[in-house]
Structure formats: structure tokens, C-alpha cells
Amino acid sequence: HLFGLKSGLHFANPVPEESGMPKADMDALIEEAIKQANAAGISGSANTPFVLAKIKELSGGRSVTANRALIEANVKRGTLVAKELVKLERDGAEEIAA
């Protein structure tokens, strides 16, 4: 087990506010993209790329900006969590040795 942990943690990290879109707006874009995919007969492995491209188009690229900001925020959060796990692991090893 990594870091001697036998459990897991799940973190929810929101899109940074300055890059986000209102939920109602995003929900409407997703609904419209799915509607268009269905109307065009898009299904299977072609569905996700179609829907994502349609969301990008309908949002004027704002969805891509939001996703990029979320990726950056996730990297920062993941780095902080990893640093703290290393500290916990190190402190735990020091206590055992003492």
C-alpha cells in the first residue's frame, strides 16, 4: 500500500469561480448537446466526442476554459495532498523509531 495506507480518500474540487459557468447554463448546454446527438443519430463511441465538441461550440469555448482551470486546480490540490501524505508518513516513521 502506498504510504502504508489501507484506505482511500475522495476529494471534490470545484472549478475555480473565476473560470466557472453557472450550473443552470452548463446543464442547458449539456441537455442541448445530447439532444443534438440523439437527433443526428450519434451513439456509441462517437457520442462523447460529439457531445463535448457541441458543448464547446455552444459555450463559445467557455467550457474548455473551465475544464482547463479545473485541471490546474486539481494538480495544485493533488500536489498539496501528496505533500501532506509524505509528512504524515515521515512523522509516523519517526514515531515508530522513537
Biotite code that builds the C-alpha atoms (Angstrom):
import biotite.structure as struc

atoms = struc.array([
    struc.Atom([0.000, 0.000, 0.000], chain_id="A", res_id=1, res_name="HIS", atom_name="CA", element="C"),
    struc.Atom([1.272, 3.431, -0.930], chain_id="A", res_id=2, res_name="LEU", atom_name="CA", element="C"),
    struc.Atom([2.244, 5.323, 2.227], chain_id="A", res_id=3, res_name="PHE", atom_name="CA", element="C"),
    struc.Atom([1.131, 2.323, 4.262], chain_id="A", res_id=4, res_name="GLY", atom_name="CA", element="C"),
    struc.Atom([-2.476, 3.445, 3.928], chain_id="A", res_id=5, res_name="LEU", atom_name="CA", element="C"),
    struc.Atom([-5.176, 0.827, 3.736], chain_id="A", res_id=6, res_name="LYS", atom_name="CA", element="C"),
    struc.Atom([-7.971, 3.204, 2.878], chain_id="A", res_id=7, res_name="SER", atom_name="CA", element="C"),
    struc.Atom([-8.716, 5.868, 0.323], chain_id="A", res_id=8, res_name="GLY", atom_name="CA", element="C"),
    struc.Atom([-9.864, 9.434, 0.162], chain_id="A", res_id=9, res_name="LEU", atom_name="CA", element="C"),
    struc.Atom([-12.022, 11.162, -2.392], chain_id="A", res_id=10, res_name="HIS", atom_name="CA", element="C"),
    struc.Atom([-11.722, 14.907, -2.875], chain_id="A", res_id=11, res_name="PHE", atom_name="CA", element="C"),
    struc.Atom([-14.215, 17.095, -4.689], chain_id="A", res_id=12, res_name="ALA", atom_name="CA", element="C"),
    struc.Atom([-12.543, 20.150, -6.148], chain_id="A", res_id=13, res_name="ASN", atom_name="CA", element="C"),
    struc.Atom([-14.792, 22.757, -7.768], chain_id="A", res_id=14, res_name="PRO", atom_name="CA", element="C"),
    struc.Atom([-13.984, 24.705, -10.897], chain_id="A", res_id=15, res_name="VAL", atom_name="CA", element="C"),
    struc.Atom([-12.339, 27.955, -9.777], chain_id="A", res_id=16, res_name="PRO", atom_name="CA", element="C"),
    struc.Atom([-15.078, 30.575, -9.506], chain_id="A", res_id=17, res_name="GLU", atom_name="CA", element="C"),
    struc.Atom([-13.445, 32.989, -11.947], chain_id="A", res_id=18, res_name="GLU", atom_name="CA", element="C"),
    struc.Atom([-13.401, 30.293, -14.656], chain_id="A", res_id=19, res_name="SER", atom_name="CA", element="C"),
    struc.Atom([-16.655, 28.549, -13.887], chain_id="A", res_id=20, res_name="GLY", atom_name="CA", element="C"),
    struc.Atom([-20.035, 28.674, -15.517], chain_id="A", res_id=21, res_name="MET", atom_name="CA", element="C"),
    struc.Atom([-23.377, 28.790, -13.723], chain_id="A", res_id=22, res_name="PRO", atom_name="CA", element="C"),
    struc.Atom([-24.721, 25.262, -13.215], chain_id="A", res_id=23, res_name="LYS", atom_name="CA", element="C"),
    struc.Atom([-28.022, 26.085, -14.906], chain_id="A", res_id=24, res_name="ALA", atom_name="CA", element="C"),
    struc.Atom([-26.160, 27.322, -18.007], chain_id="A", res_id=25, res_name="ASP", atom_name="CA", element="C"),
    struc.Atom([-23.942, 24.245, -18.126], chain_id="A", res_id=26, res_name="MET", atom_name="CA", element="C"),
    struc.Atom([-26.907, 21.914, -17.606], chain_id="A", res_id=27, res_name="ASP", atom_name="CA", element="C"),
    struc.Atom([-28.731, 23.582, -20.503], chain_id="A", res_id=28, res_name="ALA", atom_name="CA", element="C"),
    struc.Atom([-25.685, 23.215, -22.775], chain_id="A", res_id=29, res_name="LEU", atom_name="CA", element="C"),
    struc.Atom([-25.306, 19.542, -21.897], chain_id="A", res_id=30, res_name="ILE", atom_name="CA", element="C"),
    struc.Atom([-29.011, 18.906, -22.477], chain_id="A", res_id=31, res_name="GLU", atom_name="CA", element="C"),
    struc.Atom([-28.877, 20.646, -25.864], chain_id="A", res_id=32, res_name="GLU", atom_name="CA", element="C"),
    struc.Atom([-25.721, 18.777, -26.911], chain_id="A", res_id=33, res_name="ALA", atom_name="CA", element="C"),
    struc.Atom([-27.293, 15.426, -26.006], chain_id="A", res_id=34, res_name="ILE", atom_name="CA", element="C"),
    struc.Atom([-30.480, 16.390, -27.824], chain_id="A", res_id=35, res_name="LYS", atom_name="CA", element="C"),
    struc.Atom([-28.473, 17.210, -30.953], chain_id="A", res_id=36, res_name="GLN", atom_name="CA", element="C"),
    struc.Atom([-26.512, 13.967, -30.691], chain_id="A", res_id=37, res_name="ALA", atom_name="CA", element="C"),
    struc.Atom([-29.736, 11.989, -30.475], chain_id="A", res_id=38, res_name="ASN", atom_name="CA", element="C"),
    struc.Atom([-31.278, 13.920, -33.389], chain_id="A", res_id=39, res_name="ALA", atom_name="CA", element="C"),
    struc.Atom([-28.171, 13.204, -35.500], chain_id="A", res_id=40, res_name="ALA", atom_name="CA", element="C"),
    struc.Atom([-28.216, 9.509, -34.569], chain_id="A", res_id=41, res_name="GLY", atom_name="CA", element="C"),
    struc.Atom([-24.848, 9.744, -32.848], chain_id="A", res_id=42, res_name="ILE", atom_name="CA", element="C"),
    struc.Atom([-24.242, 6.866, -30.441], chain_id="A", res_id=43, res_name="SER", atom_name="CA", element="C"),
    struc.Atom([-21.617, 4.508, -29.129], chain_id="A", res_id=44, res_name="GLY", atom_name="CA", element="C"),
    struc.Atom([-18.010, 5.611, -29.138], chain_id="A", res_id=45, res_name="SER", atom_name="CA", element="C"),
    struc.Atom([-18.833, 8.633, -31.323], chain_id="A", res_id=46, res_name="ALA", atom_name="CA", element="C"),
    struc.Atom([-21.236, 10.058, -28.725], chain_id="A", res_id=47, res_name="ASN", atom_name="CA", element="C"),
    struc.Atom([-18.781, 11.523, -26.204], chain_id="A", res_id=48, res_name="THR", atom_name="CA", element="C"),
    struc.Atom([-16.575, 13.343, -28.739], chain_id="A", res_id=49, res_name="PRO", atom_name="CA", element="C"),
    struc.Atom([-19.690, 14.736, -30.446], chain_id="A", res_id=50, res_name="PHE", atom_name="CA", element="C"),
    struc.Atom([-21.258, 15.919, -27.191], chain_id="A", res_id=51, res_name="VAL", atom_name="CA", element="C"),
    struc.Atom([-18.015, 17.501, -25.939], chain_id="A", res_id=52, res_name="LEU", atom_name="CA", element="C"),
    struc.Atom([-17.447, 19.294, -29.247], chain_id="A", res_id=53, res_name="ALA", atom_name="CA", element="C"),
    struc.Atom([-21.033, 20.513, -29.246], chain_id="A", res_id=54, res_name="LYS", atom_name="CA", element="C"),
    struc.Atom([-20.716, 21.800, -25.668], chain_id="A", res_id=55, res_name="ILE", atom_name="CA", element="C"),
    struc.Atom([-17.542, 23.648, -26.682], chain_id="A", res_id=56, res_name="LYS", atom_name="CA", element="C"),
    struc.Atom([-19.325, 25.150, -29.679], chain_id="A", res_id=57, res_name="GLU", atom_name="CA", element="C"),
    struc.Atom([-22.484, 26.103, -27.774], chain_id="A", res_id=58, res_name="LEU", atom_name="CA", element="C"),
    struc.Atom([-20.484, 27.659, -24.909], chain_id="A", res_id=59, res_name="SER", atom_name="CA", element="C"),
    struc.Atom([-18.246, 29.659, -27.223], chain_id="A", res_id=60, res_name="GLY", atom_name="CA", element="C"),
    struc.Atom([-15.252, 27.819, -25.750], chain_id="A", res_id=61, res_name="GLY", atom_name="CA", element="C"),
    struc.Atom([-16.096, 28.705, -22.151], chain_id="A", res_id=62, res_name="ARG", atom_name="CA", element="C"),
    struc.Atom([-16.424, 25.011, -21.252], chain_id="A", res_id=63, res_name="SER", atom_name="CA", element="C"),
    struc.Atom([-12.839, 24.386, -22.367], chain_id="A", res_id=64, res_name="VAL", atom_name="CA", element="C"),
    struc.Atom([-11.598, 27.307, -20.275], chain_id="A", res_id=65, res_name="THR", atom_name="CA", element="C"),
    struc.Atom([-13.471, 25.936, -17.263], chain_id="A", res_id=66, res_name="ALA", atom_name="CA", element="C"),
    struc.Atom([-12.080, 22.431, -17.778], chain_id="A", res_id=67, res_name="ASN", atom_name="CA", element="C"),
    struc.Atom([-8.514, 23.695, -18.113], chain_id="A", res_id=68, res_name="ARG", atom_name="CA", element="C"),
    struc.Atom([-8.885, 25.725, -14.928], chain_id="A", res_id=69, res_name="ALA", atom_name="CA", element="C"),
    struc.Atom([-10.254, 22.637, -13.165], chain_id="A", res_id=70, res_name="LEU", atom_name="CA", element="C"),
    struc.Atom([-7.309, 20.534, -14.330], chain_id="A", res_id=71, res_name="ILE", atom_name="CA", element="C"),
    struc.Atom([-4.884, 23.143, -12.981], chain_id="A", res_id=72, res_name="GLU", atom_name="CA", element="C"),
    struc.Atom([-6.787, 23.326, -9.680], chain_id="A", res_id=73, res_name="ALA", atom_name="CA", element="C"),
    struc.Atom([-6.757, 19.526, -9.414], chain_id="A", res_id=74, res_name="ASN", atom_name="CA", element="C"),
    struc.Atom([-2.997, 19.404, -9.964], chain_id="A", res_id=75, res_name="VAL", atom_name="CA", element="C"),
    struc.Atom([-2.472, 22.019, -7.252], chain_id="A", res_id=76, res_name="LYS", atom_name="CA", element="C"),
    struc.Atom([-4.807, 20.230, -4.831], chain_id="A", res_id=77, res_name="ARG", atom_name="CA", element="C"),
    struc.Atom([-3.260, 16.841, -5.596], chain_id="A", res_id=78, res_name="GLY", atom_name="CA", element="C"),
    struc.Atom([0.217, 18.241, -5.007], chain_id="A", res_id=79, res_name="THR", atom_name="CA", element="C"),
    struc.Atom([-0.804, 19.646, -1.627], chain_id="A", res_id=80, res_name="LEU", atom_name="CA", element="C"),
    struc.Atom([-2.404, 16.345, -0.622], chain_id="A", res_id=81, res_name="VAL", atom_name="CA", element="C"),
    struc.Atom([0.678, 14.381, -1.701], chain_id="A", res_id=82, res_name="ALA", atom_name="CA", element="C"),
    struc.Atom([2.966, 16.701, 0.272], chain_id="A", res_id=83, res_name="LYS", atom_name="CA", element="C"),
    struc.Atom([0.839, 16.265, 3.397], chain_id="A", res_id=84, res_name="GLU", atom_name="CA", element="C"),
    struc.Atom([0.756, 12.478, 2.965], chain_id="A", res_id=85, res_name="LEU", atom_name="CA", element="C"),
    struc.Atom([4.546, 12.423, 2.784], chain_id="A", res_id=86, res_name="VAL", atom_name="CA", element="C"),
    struc.Atom([4.709, 14.461, 6.010], chain_id="A", res_id=87, res_name="LYS", atom_name="CA", element="C"),
    struc.Atom([2.287, 12.083, 7.730], chain_id="A", res_id=88, res_name="LEU", atom_name="CA", element="C"),
    struc.Atom([4.247, 9.072, 6.542], chain_id="A", res_id=89, res_name="GLU", atom_name="CA", element="C"),
    struc.Atom([7.539, 10.606, 7.680], chain_id="A", res_id=90, res_name="ARG", atom_name="CA", element="C"),
    struc.Atom([6.119, 11.639, 11.072], chain_id="A", res_id=91, res_name="ASP", atom_name="CA", element="C"),
    struc.Atom([4.654, 8.167, 11.543], chain_id="A", res_id=92, res_name="GLY", atom_name="CA", element="C"),
    struc.Atom([8.013, 6.524, 10.796], chain_id="A", res_id=93, res_name="ALA", atom_name="CA", element="C"),
    struc.Atom([9.756, 8.872, 13.231], chain_id="A", res_id=94, res_name="GLU", atom_name="CA", element="C"),
    struc.Atom([7.267, 7.966, 15.990], chain_id="A", res_id=95, res_name="GLU", atom_name="CA", element="C"),
    struc.Atom([7.810, 4.247, 15.401], chain_id="A", res_id=96, res_name="ILE", atom_name="CA", element="C"),
    struc.Atom([11.598, 4.693, 15.537], chain_id="A", res_id=97, res_name="ALA", atom_name="CA", element="C"),
    struc.Atom([11.415, 6.689, 18.781], chain_id="A", res_id=98, res_name="ALA", atom_name="CA", element="C"),
])
